[in-house]
Structures are given as structure tokens and as C-alpha cells.
Amino acid sequence: MVLTTEWQLLSHPVLSRFQHELWVCQLNSPDPHVSGNKALKLKYPLQQALKEKKAGILTPGGAFSNHLVATAAACAQLGLSSVGLVRTDQLDQHNPSLKLCLQLGMQLIAVSRESYRQRDTPEWQQHWQQQFSDFLWVPEGGTCDAAVRAVSEFPLGQTPAGQADWLISAVGSGGTLAGLIRGAGPASVVGIQVVKDSGLRDKISRLAGNVTNHWQLQQALHLPGYGKTDRKLWDFCCGIKEQGIMLEPIYTGKALYSLLQLIEQGQLSVGRRLSFFHTGGLQGLAGLAYCGLIPSTDSGQ
Ligand SMILES: Cc1ncc(COP(=O)(O)O)c(C=O)c1O
């Protein structure tokens, strides 16, 4: 899959005040549903599935998962099948993300929340692998060592103006940040954690491997929690859109908003070049509008 990077210099009063230069890096493929960190995280599993002549990819995800949609789209492009194990009691035919997965040819299977909690255990994976023995297993969010390797190879630090001092990304399952840490070179890394997960720091350290790069994990600040948004955050995303950068409030919008708060609190030294990874996920806007969390006219879908 051919990937293209697009860099944009962001202006914001907080950045000017603290003399920071902030570059937003968008990573696109010809398919709009395979962008950002998903395009990287799926790269090697897709190659492996093709090389080993697998029927396709088998993977779990939430009912509005960006990862499921990206997997469905990438598999469809490459002539692979895809199966999504969806954390839900019942498949909602009107859910825009699930509708998209189905349109892209993904087979969806509803998995109760209770069962889904076991998703990282070998027993749970074996259970599903036995039913889809010809499929390659990809963990939730696409986070696996191959994904970390692909992200580590991505030159997020090399902005059009030169080497960045800080690399910044939203953090969910941790694979993206682990890759950025592994490949950071001279830059430091800041992850903005948008989920509650006390084990995330250890998981990221483990995934990143034996690295000595400087990195930190910050909880997204003063916001309503994972999968939630509020008017202030949505207004922030709409404001950034005026500069031609579309964000969604669950990952990229929340992370950028929180980053500006951290800067305002003086938590990053003044006058630095920052590189913010736009990790994609714009398909999620339709789901937020469907759930009434943002105005439907604003979803851009
Ligand atoms: C749009 C978007 N950004 C960031 C992330 C976080 O990436 P990771 O799960 O690798 O931490 C995700 C996760 O799934 C995502 O969908």
C-alpha cells in the first residue's frame, strides 16, 4: 500500500506564547479508511497474511473501532477476507462503523463484554483460531510486535523544518507509542493516554524493548473519559478544522487539546519543535454523531 505523508504547521496562541513550532503529520493511503497509525500497524500482518496465503485476518475490536474498519478496508483492497470479533451483545445494523465493516466485506461476530475481557488470553485466541484456522490473528488495536516495528520505522521526527525535539501521539493500546519510542532517535516522546489502564506504562516499556529514549505518558486532562467528548473539546476540534486539519475528539482531538494544556502548565520546556502524529480515526465521527455525542451536521461523513 502506497503511503503519503502530509505535514502542516499549526498555529495556536498557546504555541506562540511558548515559542513552540508544532507540526501535524498526517499519513494517508489511497483508501481513506486506512490512514494514520492503522496504515503502519497493519503493514506487516497484511504482508504476512499474503505471504503465508492465509484466507485473511481475524481480529477483535469495539463496536466503533477504527482498527476494525481499517482492517476490513485493507483486507478488501488486497483480496483478503476479514473477520471482526465485536465487543457487543448484539450487532447494531445502524452503527456506522459496523455498517462500513460489512460493506467492506468483513464478517462480524458479536462477543459479549464478559467474554471479550478474555481477549488477551491464549485460551480465548485459541478458541477463535480453531474456528478460523486459516486466518492470521491480529490483537486488539493491531498492537503486536510487528506493528511496533512498523511504527518505529516511520520518520515522524523528520519534519520539513528539521529534526523534532518532541514526538507526540494519542495512546490507546500502546503499540503506536511503543513504536515511536523505539524509533525516536534524538527526540523525546510524549504519549497522551486517552484510556484508563494502569498497566499501560509497563506494557509500552515491554513493547518498546530495550530502549533508553526519554519518554513520558500523560493522562488526557480534564476531559470526560474514554469514548466521551464534550462541547468544549468538540469546539476545539472545529477550530482546528479551520486550519484544514480534521480531528476527532476521542483520540487525536483529545490528545492535541491535552498537549496544549500541558504546554500551558509549563510541562514542556520553551521553544521546541514538536511533531504530532495524526493517527487517523476520522471514521469514528459518524459513530459519535450516531450516538448524539457531536452534532450530526458536523460529522463530516
Ligand atoms: C485514531 C487513533 N489514534 C490513536 C490510537 C491509539 O493507538 P494505540 O492503540 O496504538 O495506542 C488509536 C487506537 O486504536 C486510534 O484509533
PDBQT file of the ligand as one rigid body, heavy atoms in Angstrom, charges set to zero:
ROOT
HETATM    1  C1  LIG A 401      -7.329   7.256  15.857  1.00  0.00    +0.000 C 
HETATM    2  C2  LIG A 401      -6.492   6.542  16.855  1.00  0.00    +0.000 A 
HETATM    3  N1  LIG A 401      -5.469   7.198  17.408  1.00  0.00    +0.000 NA
HETATM    4  C3  LIG A 401      -4.684   6.622  18.338  1.00  0.00    +0.000 A 
HETATM    5  C4  LIG A 401      -4.901   5.332  18.749  1.00  0.00    +0.000 A 
HETATM    6  C5  LIG A 401      -4.002   4.752  19.787  1.00  0.00    +0.000 C 
HETATM    7  O1  LIG A 401      -3.113   3.823  19.239  1.00  0.00    +0.000 OA
HETATM    8  P1  LIG A 401      -2.578   2.631  20.089  1.00  0.00    +0.000 P 
HETATM    9  O2  LIG A 401      -3.748   1.699  20.305  1.00  0.00    +0.000 OA
HETATM   10  O3  LIG A 401      -1.522   2.018  19.279  1.00  0.00    +0.000 OA
HETATM   11  O4  LIG A 401      -2.116   3.172  21.378  1.00  0.00    +0.000 OA
HETATM   12  C6  LIG A 401      -5.946   4.604  18.201  1.00  0.00    +0.000 A 
HETATM   13  C7  LIG A 401      -6.150   3.247  18.664  1.00  0.00    +0.000 C 
HETATM   14  O5  LIG A 401      -6.652   2.389  18.407  1.00  0.00    +0.000 OA
HETATM   15  C8  LIG A 401      -6.774   5.220  17.235  1.00  0.00    +0.000 A 
HETATM   16  O6  LIG A 401      -7.789   4.580  16.660  1.00  0.00    +0.000 OA
ENDROOT
TORSDOF 0
